Amino acid sequence: MLAEETGCIAPKNGWSPRHLTIADDGVDGQLRAAMPLYEKSHSWGEFVFDWAWANAYKQAGLAYYPKLVSAVPFTPASSPRLLLANAEDSDGAAGLLEAAVTLAQDAHCSSVHVQFPSDKDMPHLENAGFMIRKDCQFHWRNDNYSSFDDFIKTFTSAKRKKVRRDRRRIRESGIKFRRLRGASIGVETWATVYKLISRTFILRGSMPYFSETFFVELSRAIPDGVMVILAEIDSDPVAAAVFFESDTCLYGRYWGSDGDYDSLHFETCYYQGIDYCIESGRKTFEPGTQGEHKISRGFSPTSTWSAHWLAHPQFSSAIERYLDEEGKHIARYIDSVGSHTPYKNKENTS
C-alpha cells in the first residue's frame, strides 16, 4: 500500500499492518482471500467514533488499546473489506473474520472493528457475530442530468436561488477553476496544493494525515484516479480540492484555501464536483463525512455501516444495547433531515 510505502501509515504513528490472507493449498498457492487489517494504539483517522468506548474501558481499569481495525486509513468511503477471489466464497470470508478474532485474542487486543464495509460484506459480518453500527453521510446522485441548471431545476425556487447566488458570488470575485488530472499534476503544483490543504488542517489543530510525497506518488500510480480542482484569481492559486474517482463515483477528500472567500468552499468542494459528475457521467458523488450544510446543495442522507467484535463479554453486551438505540436514533435522523432536501417532489433518503 502506497500509504505504508511513504510512511504515512506506520507503527510509529499508531498503525501497525496486520493484513490477513488465505491461499489455496498446492504448489501455486493462489491468493483466495485477503483483509486489510491494522493494530492500532488510538482511534484517529477512522471516522467511526469509539472514543466513548475507550473512555469506558479506562474508567473500568481495562485497556481498550491496542485494537484491530479493518479500514482504508483516513478514508471514510464504503468499499469491500473482505477481498475474495470468488465473490461467492462465503467460507473464505468466514475464514478471514475468524482469523481476525483469533489474532485479536492472541495479541491481547480488545476488539476488532470493520469500518465502512461494502453491502456484500455485511451478511458475512453478521454471520460471524459482529455487531452492526449504523451511521449517516450525505451523497449526491446523478439522475441523468444534462447540466447543472438541469439539476437545480429539481429544487424549490428558494433553494435554487440560493445555489445560484452562491455561484454568482464566485464569478463576481473573479475566481476561476481548473481541473488537473493525476498525470498532469507536477511536483511544484502538488507543493502548492499541499500548502493550501495544510493551512486548513493547521487551523483545526493538526497536519494532514497524508504527506506531500504520498500525493505525488499517488498521482503517478493511478493517474486516472486522482483529480485536483484548483481555484485561481488572475492565475494565482487561492484554493484547491483533492478528489479520487472510480468509473462510477467521485470522492471528495481534502480542501484548503489561503484565506476566507464567500461561498468558495461550497463551489470548490461541491458544485465543481457536481459539474464534473454530470459532464463525465459519474453516478454518485461522496464528498466525505458529516455536514448538514450539504443537504441544501442537493446531497441526500445515506446510511453507512461498521461492524464490531469485542472480547470483553460485559462490554460487548452493553455496546450491543447501545448500538441498537443509536441505530434507531440514526434512522430517525435520516428521516428528519431527508425531509429538508431542496428537491420539489422527490424522496432522497436511503
ChimeraX attribute file (.defattr): number of C-alpha atoms within 10 A of each C-alpha:
attribute: neighborCount
match mode: 1-to-1
recipient: residues
	/A:1	8
	/A:2	13
	/A:3	19
	/A:4	14
	/A:5	11
	/A:6	16
	/A:7	15
	/A:8	19
	/A:9	21
	/A:10	16
	/A:11	15
	/A:12	9
	/A:13	13
	/A:14	16
	/A:15	23
	/A:16	18
	/A:17	18
	/A:18	17
	/A:19	14
	/A:20	18
	/A:21	18
	/A:22	18
	/A:23	13
	/A:24	11
	/A:25	10
	/A:26	7
	/A:27	6
	/A:28	8
	/A:29	10
	/A:30	12
	/A:31	13
	/A:32	17
	/A:33	22
	/A:34	20
	/A:35	23
	/A:36	20
	/A:37	23
	/A:38	26
	/A:39	24
	/A:40	21
	/A:41	17
	/A:42	17
	/A:43	18
	/A:44	17
	/A:45	15
	/A:46	18
	/A:47	17
	/A:48	19
	/A:49	11
	/A:50	13
	/A:51	13
	/A:52	9
	/A:53	13
	/A:54	18
	/A:55	14
	/A:56	15
	/A:57	17
	/A:58	13
	/A:59	10
	/A:60	9
	/A:61	9
	/A:62	13
	/A:63	16
	/A:64	20
	/A:65	18
	/A:66	20
	/A:67	21
	/A:68	28
	/A:69	25
	/A:70	25
	/A:71	25
	/A:72	23
	/A:73	21
	/A:74	15
	/A:75	16
	/A:76	22
	/A:77	22
	/A:78	17
	/A:79	16
	/A:80	19
	/A:81	22
	/A:82	27
	/A:83	19
	/A:84	20
	/A:85	13
	/A:86	10
	/A:87	12
	/A:88	10
	/A:89	14
	/A:90	15
	/A:91	11
	/A:92	23
	/A:93	26
	/A:94	16
	/A:95	18
	/A:96	23
	/A:97	24
	/A:98	13
	/A:99	16
	/A:100	24
	/A:101	21
	/A:102	13
	/A:103	17
	/A:104	21
	/A:105	14
	/A:106	9
	/A:107	13
	/A:108	15
	/A:109	22
	/A:110	21
	/A:111	22
	/A:112	26
	/A:113	22
	/A:114	26
	/A:115	27
	/A:116	28
	/A:117	22
	/A:118	16
	/A:119	13
	/A:120	14
	/A:121	19
	/A:122	20
	/A:123	12
	/A:124	19
	/A:125	22
	/A:126	13
	/A:127	12
	/A:128	16
	/A:129	12
	/A:130	21
	/A:131	21
	/A:132	19
	/A:133	21
	/A:134	19
	/A:135	20
	/A:136	18
	/A:137	21
	/A:138	25
	/A:139	22
	/A:140	25
	/A:141	19
	/A:142	16
	/A:143	11
	/A:144	13
	/A:145	18
	/A:146	13
	/A:147	15
	/A:148	16
	/A:149	12
	/A:150	12
	/A:151	19
	/A:152	20
	/A:153	15
	/A:154	16
	/A:155	21
	/A:156	14
	/A:157	13
	/A:158	9
	/A:159	20
	/A:160	19
	/A:161	13
	/A:162	13
	/A:163	19
	/A:164	12
	/A:165	13
	/A:166	16
	/A:167	18
	/A:168	12
	/A:169	16
	/A:170	18
	/A:171	11
	/A:172	8
	/A:173	12
	/A:174	10
	/A:175	20
	/A:176	16
	/A:177	17
	/A:178	14
	/A:179	16
	/A:180	16
	/A:181	17
	/A:182	22
	/A:183	17
	/A:184	13
	/A:185	20
	/A:186	13
	/A:187	14
	/A:188	10
	/A:189	16
	/A:190	17
	/A:191	14
	/A:192	17
	/A:193	27
	/A:194	23
	/A:195	17
	/A:196	22
	/A:197	21
	/A:198	23
	/A:199	19
	/A:200	19
	/A:201	16
	/A:202	11
	/A:203	9
	/A:204	9
	/A:205	8
	/A:206	11
	/A:207	14
	/A:208	16
	/A:209	16
	/A:210	16
	/A:211	15
	/A:212	19
	/A:213	16
	/A:214	18
	/A:215	23
	/A:216	19
	/A:217	17
	/A:218	17
	/A:219	21
	/A:220	17
	/A:221	14
	/A:222	13
	/A:223	15
	/A:224	15
	/A:225	19
	/A:226	23
	/A:227	23
	/A:228	23
	/A:229	21
	/A:230	25
	/A:231	21
	/A:232	16
	/A:233	13
	/A:234	9
	/A:235	12
	/A:236	11
	/A:237	20
	/A:238	22
	/A:239	27
	/A:240	29
	/A:241	26
	/A:242	22
	/A:243	21
	/A:244	19
	/A:245	18
	/A:246	12
	/A:247	12
	/A:248	12
	/A:249	18
	/A:250	24
	/A:251	23
	/A:252	22
	/A:253	18
	/A:254	22
	/A:255	24
	/A:256	22
	/A:257	23
	/A:258	15
	/A:259	12
	/A:260	10
	/A:261	14
	/A:262	13
	/A:263	15
	/A:264	23
	/A:265	17
	/A:266	18
	/A:267	19
	/A:268	24
	/A:269	21
	/A:270	22
	/A:271	19
	/A:272	18
	/A:273	23
	/A:274	25
	/A:275	17
	/A:276	17
	/A:277	25
	/A:278	21
	/A:279	13
	/A:280	11
	/A:281	17
	/A:282	19
	/A:283	17
	/A:284	21
	/A:285	23
	/A:286	25
	/A:287	24
	/A:288	17
	/A:289	17
	/A:290	13
	/A:291	11
	/A:292	14
	/A:293	11
	/A:294	19
	/A:295	20
	/A:296	17
	/A:297	22
	/A:298	24
	/A:299	25
	/A:300	27
	/A:301	26
	/A:302	17
	/A:303	16
	/A:304	20
	/A:305	18
	/A:306	22
	/A:307	21
	/A:308	21
	/A:309	25
	/A:310	22
	/A:311	15
	/A:312	12
	/A:313	10
	/A:314	10
	/A:315	14
	/A:316	16
	/A:317	13
	/A:318	10
	/A:319	19
	/A:320	19
	/A:321	13
	/A:322	12
	/A:323	16
	/A:324	14
	/A:325	11
	/A:326	16
	/A:327	16
	/A:328	12
	/A:329	14
	/A:330	16
	/A:331	15
	/A:332	12
	/A:333	15
	/A:334	22
	/A:335	15
	/A:336	13
	/A:337	14
	/A:338	20
	/A:339	17
	/A:340	12
	/A:341	24
	/A:342	23
	/A:343	22
	/A:344	12
	/A:345	10
	/A:346	11
	/A:347	11
	/A:348	21
	/A:349	18
	/A:350	13
